[in-house]
Amino acid sequence: MSNRNNVLRFLYLNVYSFLIFFAGILTLVLPFFLINKWILIAQAIVAIKLFMISGRLFLSWKDKLKEIEILTNRNKAEFRPDTFVIFMQAPCGRLVVRQVLFNLNKQNEYKSLLKLKKPFIENMRENCKPAKTTIFIREDVL
């Protein structure tokens, strides 16, 4: 693949990384410190967190390329929608799905794959379950 295509693919697959990075910059630029000096600390914490998330997404570039290759190979002979379920749950994963469909020349299948996307509330309910912690105390040690 040509260098230009790699750059375009990098830009496309990292759209959300760039958005989060620019949100971090915007967080630092906003003059909230004029309201109160202590807000500057909160601003810095939020910006650092956004930069960390963005960095993690940028570092997943090679993983995204592997996922694209694996999904493309799995769906070359026969289109299997079940292989896309996990990728349809996150915005970055949906970009990977679009890239795979583009490689397979089956862009029109994306509408049918949107049915695999879970609603936001249901996704949060499944992934944010409270955990119960139990502490056992050995009486013979006391």
C-alpha positions as CSV (number, residue, x, y, z in Angstrom):
1,M,0.0,0.0,0.0
2,S,1.3,3.4,-0.8
3,N,2.5,5.9,1.8
4,R,-0.3,8.3,1.0
5,N,-2.9,5.6,1.6
6,N,-1.3,4.7,5.0
7,V,-1.5,8.4,6.1
8,L,-5.1,8.7,5.0
9,R,-6.0,5.4,6.8
10,F,-4.1,6.6,9.9
11,L,-6.1,9.9,9.9
12,Y,-9.4,8.1,9.3
13,L,-9.0,5.4,12.0
14,N,-7.8,8.0,14.6
15,V,-10.5,10.6,14.1
16,Y,-11.7,10.1,17.7
17,S,-8.1,10.3,19.0
18,F,-7.6,13.7,17.3
19,L,-11.0,14.9,18.6
20,I,-10.1,13.9,22.2
21,F,-6.7,15.5,21.9
22,F,-8.2,18.8,20.6
23,A,-10.7,18.6,23.4
24,G,-7.8,18.5,25.9
25,I,-6.2,21.5,24.2
26,L,-9.5,23.4,24.3
27,T,-9.9,22.5,28.0
28,L,-6.5,24.2,28.7
29,V,-7.2,27.2,26.5
30,L,-10.6,28.2,28.0
31,P,-10.1,31.1,30.5
32,F,-11.9,29.5,33.4
33,F,-9.1,30.7,35.7
34,L,-10.7,34.2,35.5
35,I,-13.7,32.8,37.5
36,N,-11.6,31.2,40.2
37,K,-7.9,30.2,40.4
38,W,-8.8,26.8,41.8
39,I,-10.6,25.9,38.6
40,L,-7.2,25.9,36.9
41,I,-6.3,22.7,38.8
42,A,-9.5,21.0,37.7
43,Q,-8.9,22.1,34.1
44,A,-5.4,20.7,34.2
45,I,-6.6,17.4,35.6
46,V,-9.3,17.1,32.9
47,A,-6.8,18.0,30.2
48,I,-4.3,15.4,31.4
49,K,-6.9,12.7,31.5
50,L,-8.0,13.6,27.9
51,F,-4.4,13.5,26.7
52,M,-3.9,10.1,28.3
53,I,-7.1,8.7,26.6
54,S,-6.0,10.2,23.3
55,G,-2.5,8.7,23.7
56,R,-3.9,5.3,24.4
57,L,-6.1,5.5,21.3
58,F,-3.1,6.6,19.2
59,L,-1.0,3.7,20.5
60,S,-3.7,1.2,19.4
61,W,-2.9,1.9,15.8
62,K,-1.0,-1.4,15.2
63,D,-3.8,-3.3,16.9
64,K,-6.4,-1.7,14.6
65,L,-4.3,-2.7,11.6
66,K,-4.2,-6.3,12.8
67,E,-7.9,-6.3,13.5
68,I,-8.6,-5.0,10.0
69,E,-6.4,-7.7,8.5
70,I,-8.1,-10.5,10.6
71,L,-11.6,-9.3,9.8
72,T,-10.8,-8.9,6.1
73,N,-9.5,-12.5,5.9
74,R,-12.4,-13.9,7.9
75,N,-14.9,-12.3,5.6
76,K,-13.3,-12.7,2.2
77,A,-14.9,-15.9,1.2
78,E,-18.2,-15.4,2.9
79,F,-19.6,-12.3,4.7
80,R,-20.1,-13.2,8.3
81,P,-21.9,-10.4,10.3
82,D,-21.3,-12.2,13.6
83,T,-17.5,-11.3,13.4
84,F,-18.3,-7.6,13.6
85,V,-20.5,-7.7,16.8
86,I,-17.8,-6.6,19.3
87,F,-16.5,-3.8,17.0
88,M,-19.9,-2.3,16.6
89,Q,-20.1,-1.4,20.3
90,A,-17.6,1.5,20.2
91,P,-17.1,4.4,17.8
92,C,-13.5,3.5,17.1
93,G,-14.6,-0.1,16.3
94,R,-17.2,1.1,13.9
95,L,-14.4,2.9,12.0
96,V,-12.5,-0.4,11.8
97,V,-15.7,-2.0,10.5
98,R,-16.1,0.6,7.8
99,Q,-12.5,0.2,6.7
100,V,-12.9,-3.6,6.5
101,L,-16.1,-3.2,4.5
102,F,-14.3,-0.8,2.2
103,N,-11.5,-3.4,1.7
104,L,-14.1,-6.0,0.9
105,N,-16.0,-3.6,-1.4
106,K,-19.2,-4.2,0.7
107,Q,-19.9,-0.7,2.0
108,N,-23.7,-1.3,1.7
109,E,-23.6,-4.0,4.4
110,Y,-22.9,-1.3,7.1
111,K,-26.6,-0.5,7.5
112,S,-27.3,-4.1,8.3
113,L,-24.4,-4.2,10.8
114,L,-25.9,-1.2,12.6
115,K,-28.5,-3.5,14.0
116,L,-25.7,-5.2,16.0
117,K,-25.0,-2.0,17.9
118,K,-26.4,-2.0,21.4
119,P,-28.1,1.1,22.8
120,F,-25.9,3.3,24.9
121,I,-27.9,2.6,28.1
122,E,-27.8,-1.1,27.7
123,N,-24.1,-1.0,26.9
124,M,-23.4,1.0,30.1
125,R,-25.6,-1.4,32.2
126,E,-23.6,-4.4,31.0
127,N,-20.2,-2.8,31.4
128,C,-20.7,-0.9,34.7
129,K,-21.8,-3.5,37.1
130,P,-21.1,-3.0,40.8
131,A,-18.8,-5.5,42.4
132,K,-19.2,-6.9,45.9
133,T,-16.1,-7.0,48.1
134,T,-15.9,-9.5,50.9
135,I,-13.2,-9.3,53.6
136,F,-12.3,-12.3,55.7
137,I,-10.5,-11.8,59.0
138,R,-8.5,-14.7,60.4
139,E,-9.2,-14.6,64.2
140,D,-6.1,-16.8,65.0
141,V,-3.8,-14.0,63.7
142,L,-5.4,-11.3,65.9
